[in-house]
Structure formats: structure tokens, C-alpha cells
Amino acid sequence: MPDWYVYMLRCSDGSVYTGVSTDVTRRLHEHRGGGARSARYLRTRRPVDMIFTQCVGERSAALIAEHAIKRLEKTEKERLARGVTTLDDVLARYALQRAKRRG
């Protein structure tokens, strides 16, 4: 089974896009190409630059990490991209938030 990665891209309008893939380089080229394989969100926000990528193992872990990152405010995404905070920190806070919601 291939390893899965979570990644973040900075768009031309300054927004941050988060996704998952088994081949981040291929996926970046697809996004930059703007064709049918590109995310619709990115088609009008090109060019895009990779600002964060991390291997997370299995697909389920990648999807959880993607959801946790998408729930962050932009400033927190920027801190993750700069290495000020780690994905482990983000996932730990996400798990705590989920536990609180469940009661």
C-alpha cells in the first residue's frame, strides 16, 4: 500500500488549499495545469505553491489530517506551514475538540 500525504498549497489570492495524495509532485502538477484533474477551487487561483507536505501513512490518517487542517484558522495554517507548530499538535487539538463535542 502506498503512503499517503497531506499537503497545503498557497494560491495566488493568498488563500490556502489543503489536500491529500499518494504522489504530491504529480498532484501539484495537476493543480497547476488547471485541467479536469485539478481541484475546482484552484482553477481560478493559480499559480499555486506548495507550502507544506507530510507523510501520514494510511489514507484514513491522511483524511483525518486534512479535515483537522481545514478546520484551522488561516493564521494557524500559516504557523503549520512555517514549522512553528507541528501536525501532531494540530491532530492532538483536533482530537480534544472532537471528544468535547461528543460529550
Residue pairs with C-beta under 8 A, 6 or more apart in sequence:
1 58
2 22
2 23
3 22
3 55
3 56
3 57
4 20
4 21
4 22
4 55
4 56
4 57
4 58
4 59
4 61
4 62
5 20
5 21
5 22
5 24
5 53
5 54
5 55
5 56
5 62
6 18
6 19
6 20
6 52
6 53
6 54
6 56
6 62
6 65
6 66
6 69
6 87
7 18
7 19
7 20
7 21
7 24
7 27
7 28
7 50
7 52
7 53
7 54
8 16
8 17
8 18
8 50
8 51
8 52
8 53
8 69
8 77
8 80
8 81
9 16
9 17
9 18
9 19
9 28
9 31
9 42
9 48
9 49
9 50
9 51
10 16
10 48
10 49
10 51
10 81
11 17
11 42
11 45
11 46
11 48
12 45
12 46
12 47
12 48
13 45
15 45
15 74
16 51
16 74
16 77
16 78
16 81
17 31
17 39
17 41
17 42
17 45
17 48
18 66
18 69
18 70
18 77
19 27
19 39
19 66
20 59
20 62
20 63
20 65
20 66
21 27
24 50
24 53
28 48
28 50
30 37
30 38
31 38
31 39
31 42
31 46
31 48
32 38
32 46
32 47
32 48
34 42
34 43
34 46
42 48
51 81
52 80
52 81
54 65
54 87
56 62
56 65
56 87
64 91
64 94
65 87
65 90
65 91
67 94
68 90
68 91
68 93
68 94
69 77
69 80
69 87
69 90
71 94
71 97
72 80
72 90
76 85
76 90
79 85
80 86
80 87
80 90
